[in-house]
Amino acid sequence: MSSDDHEPIGNINTRKKRAKVWRHLRREWYKYILQAAVVISGIIIAFALEKWHLNQQESDQFNDAYRLIAQELSVDKVQLNKLILRFEDRYPSYQLLMTAQMTKKQYDSCYYCPRLVTSIYTLNASDLGFQHLSQLPNYSIGYRKDSLNYYIEKYYRHIRHDLPMWQHFIRQDIQENIHQWKLNQHWYYQREKRPEAMVEYQLNHPEHKNMVYVQHNLIYKNYLPLLKNLQKQANSILLLIPPKSI
């Protein structure tokens, strides 16, 4: 009598069922692999779509910031151009007064000469675009000297620090000049547009010549070069900003 004669019927049935399953798997294996591949592909596609969506959101946020910066820089460029032209137009008058070569006729035809050391043109620049950009989670300054964020960071560093500093220095000097005139020059309170005493003082007095010299150095050796540098940087940034952001 063989050992199979004594094997429990339950074990035989279990073996048969296993054999049947394996035969089925051998015949249908490609279907299961295909189903698994479909499931895995679906998961991969879902992750890819989610990543694309997040990247798209981030790209839209950066484009919005660059678009706002481009708008602000376009306004800055117009103001900068006006300021630069005004200062360049005033430059010969500074030179003539410092060297005591301005004639009475030249002075009379000079619109801004009476206020040459008591007025200043300033730039009022907005940095809302830069604030928006710098607060984005993946914002980085960039260390390449031709990178967009590097130029933007440099531009707004000048806007936030250097520009207010030099405007403050010039305003402070203007205030000192006005204070000096209020205390010592009786013609300051006269209602006449150009009192003769004021004309004589501004054309010939050493004190006024010194005031002109100080203002000249503040503006033409510091402030105007800064404005021209900002103008150059604004042009560079606008060329680097992606067209779709403008």
C-alpha positions, 0 to 999 in steps of 0.5 A: 500500500502506497503512502498516498492511500493514507494521505488525508483527503483534505491535503489532496484537495489543497494540493489540487487547488494550488496546482489549479492556481499555478496553472491559471497564473501560468496562463494569465500572468501577463494580465496581472503584470499589465494590471500592476503596470497600469496601477503603478503608471497611474501612481507615477502619473498622479505624482508627476501631475501634482509636481507639475501643478506645484511647479506651475503655481510656483512659476506663476508666483514668480512671473507675477512678481517679475511682472510687478517689478517690470512695471515699477522699473518702467516707472523708475526709468521715466523718473530717472531719465527726467532727474538725470536730464535736469541735473545735467542741464544745471551742471554748467550753472554750478561750474560758472558760479563756483568759478565766479564766471557767471554774468548778471545776464546769465543769472537773470536768464537762469530759471533755477539759479536762485534755488541752486543750493536749496532744491533737490530732485528725488526719486520715489521708487516702489519696491512692492514687486521686490517684496513679493519676490523675496517672500516666495519660498524658493526665492534665492538671490543668485550668485551669477553676475548675469542672473536675474535675481542678482541684478534685482537684489543689487538694484533694490539694495541701492533703492533701499539704502544708497538712494535714501542716504544721499537724498538725506545728505543733500536735504540736510545740506539744503536745510543748513543753507536755508537756516543760514540765509534765514539768520544772516540774509535780510533779503530772504524774507523779501517778497520780491522775486529776485532782490538785488541783494540776493543777486549780488550775494549769489554771484559774488559772495564766497559763502554762496560759492562754498555752498554751491561747491558742496552741493556740486560734490554731493550731486555730481560726484555721488547722487547723479552717478548713483542715478545713472547706475540705477538707470543702467541696472533697470535696463539690464533687469528689464532685458532679463525678465522673461517676456511672458512675465511682462 
